[in-house]
Amino acid sequence: MRFPMTLTRRMTGYIMRNKMAGTGKFPLVLMLEPLHACNLTCTGCGRIREYKPTINEMLTVEQCLGAAEECGAPVVSICGGEPLIYPEIGRLTEELLDRKKHIYLCTNGMFIRKRLHEFKPNESFFFNVHLDGMEKTHDMCVERDGVFREAVEGIKAAKAAGFLVSSNTTIYKETDLEEIAELYDFLTGLGVDGFMLSPAYSYSAVQTTDMFMSREEIQEKFRLACALLEKYNLMVSPLYLEYLRGERDLMCTAWGNPTYNPRGWKGPCYLMTDSHSASYKEFLEKTPWENYGYGRDPRCQDCMVHVGYEPSAVLGGNPRLGDSWKLLKWQMVRGTRKPLRSASLHPSNGGGNGKGNGHGAGPAAGATGGTGEKADRSVLPILQ
């Protein structure tokens, strides 16, 4: 199976209960940002620039738990910023697991070894490590040498200790897809449990814009990406991949993955900031959802990222006959790629052209603080 059965079972039950109750809008994944501070200053990262005036602010563990209870999403993507520099990350994770939440901790991987002792292996917990290519490419993207190697050492340590580990990759205009296949081969050899990927999203907080793609360019890029990468254990639903290839129309479901950070509930979505609400109820009821999405807001024109559109696919937006069977088959059958590399091998220097973003998106349906920043930290491993 692609995901732990407990995650699929709880998410499926959660969706069914809300649909049977006639709930119009309900969240699937909470994008929880305990802080925005980070140890890296990546070219494509918007969070550290957008929240520069409040970069040193942090949520308390109690505020984080309150947000998780308030919105009720069964999955929490802990992102930021770099969550492994949050002082109480171990306690926060333990408290969320005690509340039966499924967690993707989105990280650049540099502090996994240092803080691994604060966590316990659990089938409801993934380390989600952001990697945009092999060593040379990734270190260029994060603007610091040695980040790739330390992330790899963190992955090795986590797997040796019995943890679930996934990776998260942002696809840019100049991303070398052959290099991403090489990366996936290498990570498969390390025992990584699955791979997330999403197109980048350009927005005002990012200064360098030539790395981003138009909607048409994204569709062409992902036709090639799917042909090359579908053999791996992709943690991306087949319906969302159809949308990325231009084979299915979807409208953004931004409310499916709400973001909570030190300034409140971020609206309208993980990537754009027009307001911050004091409560989840206020965020849901006062955000003018009809004004956002493709064809409505110019900022949404080329956005096809996971946090907005994976929820749409999973919740049955623009449904087709056979979608449920397609999702069930996808969940039950893992990617079949066998590792080409031994986990003991050192990574190659990776000479690809990929222009990446920062680090670590979870579920997130997320990528991830953001895409075009820290990749889409989202994750929606669920059935209709």
N, C-alpha and C positions, 0 to 999 in steps of 0.2 A: 504493500500500500504506500501511496505517496505521503500520507500524513497519519499520525496516530489515530486509531479508531475512536478514542475518547473525544478528540477534537471534532471529528466529522459528526459523531453522534450528537454531541452537545450543540454544535452549530445548527445541524439540521433540525433538531427539536426546537431550538430557539426560533428559527425562521418560521417553522410551521405554527408554533403557538402565536406568534405575532400576526401571521397572515389570517389565521382562524379568528383572531380577536378583532380583525379589521383595522389594525394599526397602520396608519398611512405612511409614516416615516419612522424607522427605527434603525439604530446603528448596528453595524456588524463588528467593526474594529475601532477601538479607542486608540488614537495616536497620542500617546502621553509623553510630554516633553518636560521632565523634571527641571531641566536647565537648558540654557543655550550655549553655555561656555564649551569650548573645545580645545584640544591640544594641537589641532591642525588648522590651517587657513587655506582651504582648497579653492582653486580657481572657480569652480562651478557652484560653490556653496553660497546660498542666499541667506541662510539663517543667521550666521554670525554677523552679516552686514545689516540685515533687516532689524535685528534686535540689539544692535551695538549699544544703544543707550541703557539697556537693562541687562547687559550680558552677564552680570554677576548675580542676578537674582535667581533664586531657586524655590521650588515648591517644597513644602514639608511632606513627609510621608503621609501624614493625615490628609492633606489636601489632595494628594494623588489618589489615595484610597476613596476619598469622598467623590472624586470625579468618576472613578470606575463604578462606584455604586450608583451614582446619579444617572449615568447614561445607560448602564446595564449591558454594554456590549460584552460578549463572551470572550473576545480576544483583545489583548492589550499589546500594542507595539510600543515598547519603551525606546524612545529615540531622543532627539535633542538637536544640537549639542552632542557631546559624547557622554552617554549615560554611565560609562565606567569611571568617570571622574566625579559622579554624584556620590557624596559621602555615605549615604545610607542605601545604596543600590541593593545590597544583599538583603537588608530587612524589607525593603519595598517589594522585592521579588517574592520573598517568602510569604509576605502578607497577601499578595495578590493570588498566589498559588493556594493559600489557605481558603480563599474565597472562590475557588474553582475557576479561576481565570486561566486562559492559555496565553503564554507570553512569548513574544519574539523580542529579544534584547538586541537592538540594532547598534552595531559598534564598528569602529575602524580596526579593532582587534589588537591594538597596541598594549592594552592593559589586561587582557584576558589572563595571562599567566600570573600577573601580580595579584589579581583579585579573585582568582578561581576558587580559593578556599572559602569564599563567602557564599558559595552556591552549592546546591546538591542536585545531582542528576534527577530529572523528572520528565515523564513523557509529555508533560504540558509546557515544557520550557525549551526554547531554542536559543542558542547564540546565533545571531544573523550578522555575518561579517561582510562588510562592503569591500568588493574588489572589482576594479574596472579594467583589469588586464593583468598580464604577467608583470614581472618585477619592474622592468624599465618603464613600461607604460604607466603602471599604477603609481609608482613613486613620483613620476612627472606630474600626474594628475593631482596628487595630494601635496606636491611641492616640498617633499622631504624624502631624502634617501633613507632606506632601511625600514620603511613602513610595511612594505609587502612581506619582507622576511619575518618581521616581528608578528605580523598577523598570521602568517603560516605557522610560526612556532606556537602561537596561541591556539590555533585550530588543532594542532597536534596534541597539545596538552589537554584541551577540552575533550577530544575524542578518546584519548587514553584514559581519562577520568570517567568516561561513560556518558558524556553529554550529547544531546542532539545538536547538530550544527548545520546551518544553511548558509548560502552566500547570496549576495545581492549585487547586481550589476546594472549600471545605467548605460544605455546605448545612445551614442552621440553620432553626429554626422560622419566623423572620421574614425569611428570605432572599427577596428579590423576584426571582422567576425571569425576569421580563421584563428586569430589569437584568442578570442573568447572560447572557441572550441578547445584550444590548447589549455586554456585555464581550467575549463570544466574537466578535461582529462586528468589534469594534475590534481585537482581537488577531489575527484572521484577516487584517485589513488590514496588520498589522505583519509578517506572514509566520510567525506561530507555527504549529508543526507539529502540535499536537494538544492535547486538553484532558482533564484528569482531574477527576473530581468524586466526592465521597463524603459520606454523612451524618455529622454530628458525633456524637461519643460523649461522654456526661457521666460524669465520674469524680471521685473524692474530691479530687484536687488542684486542681480548678477550683471557685471559690467561687460564681460566677454560674451558676445552673442553669436559669433560665427560658428560655434560648435553645435548649435541647435538645428533641428530639422523642421521643415514644414510638414503639414499633415500628409501630403503626397509622398514626401521623402521618407516619412516614418513607415508608411504602408509598403513602399518598395524595400526598405531596409529590413522590415520584419518578414517579408516574403522570403528573403534570403536567409535571415536568421533562423526561421522555423525550419527551413529545409536542412540547415546545417546542424541545428541544436536540438531538434525534437527527440533525438535518441537518448538524450540525458534526462535525468529525473527533474524536469521542470516543475516548479511549484507555481505555475501560472495556468489558469483554467483554459481549456480549449476554446471556450466561447470568447474570452478576452483576446486570445491570440487571433481568432477569426476577425475580430474588430480591428486589431492592429494591422492585419494584412489587407484590410479594406473589403472583407467578405461579409460584413455584418454591420448594420447601423445601430448605434447605441447613443443614448443621451446621458450626460454626466449625472451621477448620483452622489453629489458631494457630501450630503448629510449621512451617507453610509459609513464614512470614516471620519468622525469629528476629531478635532485637535484641541487638546487642553494643555496650556503652558502657564508660566508665571504671570501672564497678563490676562488669563481667563480663557474662555472658549473662543477659538479663532474662527472668524467668518470671512468669506463663505466656505473656505476650504483650506486644506493643508498647505496649498501653494500660494493662494492670494489672501491678502489681509485688508479687508475693508472695515472690520470692526472686531472688538473683543467683547464678549458677553459675560455677565457675572454668573449666569447659571446655564445649564444645558437646555432647560425649558425655554429660556429667553432666546438662546442661540437658534433653537429649532423653530420657534414661532415668529421671531422678528426678522429673520434673514429673508430677504425677498428672492426666494429660490427661482422664481419665474424670470428673473433678470440675468441668470447665469447659465452658462453652457454654450456649446457650439451654435453659432448663428445668433446669439443673444448679446454676448459681451465680447468685444474684440480681443480681450486678453485670453479668451478661451479658444480662439480660432484654431490653434495648432496643438492644443493640449489633448493628449490621448493616454495620460498616465494612469497607472494602476489604482491610485487612491480614489479616482473619480469613476472609473469605468469597470473595474472588476466587480464592485458591488452591483452595478447595473446588470452585468451578465449573470451574476449569481442569483439576483432577485427576480430574474425573468423579464428583463427589459427587452422588448421586441422579440418575444419568444418564437421558436420554431419547433415543429414536431420532431421529437427525438432528442431535444436538448437535455432532458433529465437523464436519459440513458447514456448520452455522451459524457456527462459529468460523472455518472456513477462508474462507467468504464474507466475513465481517466483516474479517478481516485483509487480504484482497485488494482490498477496495473502500473507498476513503476516503470521508469525509463530503463532501457535494457543495455545501455552502454557499459561495457566492461572497462576497468581502468587500464590505461596504456602505460601508466607510470607507477612505480613503487612509492609508497608513502615515505620511504627513506631517502628518496632522491631530493636533491636541492632543485628549486625552481630554476628554469632557464631565465635568461635575461629578458626574453620577450621583446622583440623588436618592433611590435606593431605600432600603428599610427594612432591608436585610440586616444581621443581626448576625453578624459573622464571628468568626473565630478569629485566631490569630496569623499566622505567615508560613510560607513554604515547607515531606515525604511523603512519596518516593519512595518506589524500590521497595524500590518498594516495593511488594509487596502487603502504600505506603505508602506517606499519607498521610499527614512528612509528617512531627519528632517527633510523632506521634499525631494523633488526631482528637479534637475537643473540645479539643485543644491546637493543634498546628501542622498541622492537617489531616492527612488520611491520606496519607502520602508513599509510597504503594505503587504498583507498576506491574507488571502481569502480562500482557504482550503475547504470549501463547503459544497454541499449538494443543494440543488433546488428543492 
